[in-house]
C-alpha cells in the first residue's frame, strides 16, 4: 500500500508540475499574443501616418503643378496678345506702305 501511495503522490506531483508548466506556457502565449496585437496596432498607426503624409505630399505636388500650369497659361496669353499686337502693327504698316505706294503711282 505504501508503494502505491508513493506512486500516486509522485504522479500527483508530476501532474501538478505539468499543470504549472501548462499555466506558464499559457501565460507566455497570452503575453506574446498581446505583444503581437500591440505591434500590429502600432504598425497600422504608422501606416496611417505614412498614408496621410503621402496624401499631403501629393496634394502639395498637385497644387504646385496647377500653379505652374496657371503661370504657363498666363505667359502664353501674354505672348499671344503681343503677337496679335505685332501682327496688327505689321498690317497697319503694310497698309500704310501700300497707300504710299499707290499714291506714288497715281502721280
C-alpha positions, 0 to 999 in steps of 0.5 A: 500500500505504501508503494502505491501511495508513493506512486500516486503522490509522485504522479500527483506531483508530476501532474501538478508540475505539468499543470504549472508548466501548462499555466506558464506556457499559457501565460507566455502565449497570452503575453506574446499574443498581446505583444503581437496585437500591440505591434500590429496596432502600432504598425497600422498607426504608422501606416496611417501616418505614412498614408496621410503624409503621402496624401499631403505630399501629393496634394502639395505636388498637385497644387504646385503643378496647377500653379505652374500650369496657371503661370504657363497659361498666363505667359502664353496669353501674354505672348499671344496678345503681343503677337496679335499686337505685332501682327496688327502693327505689321498690317497697319504698316503694310497698309500704310506702305501700300497707300504710299505706294499707290499714291506714288503711282497715281502721280 
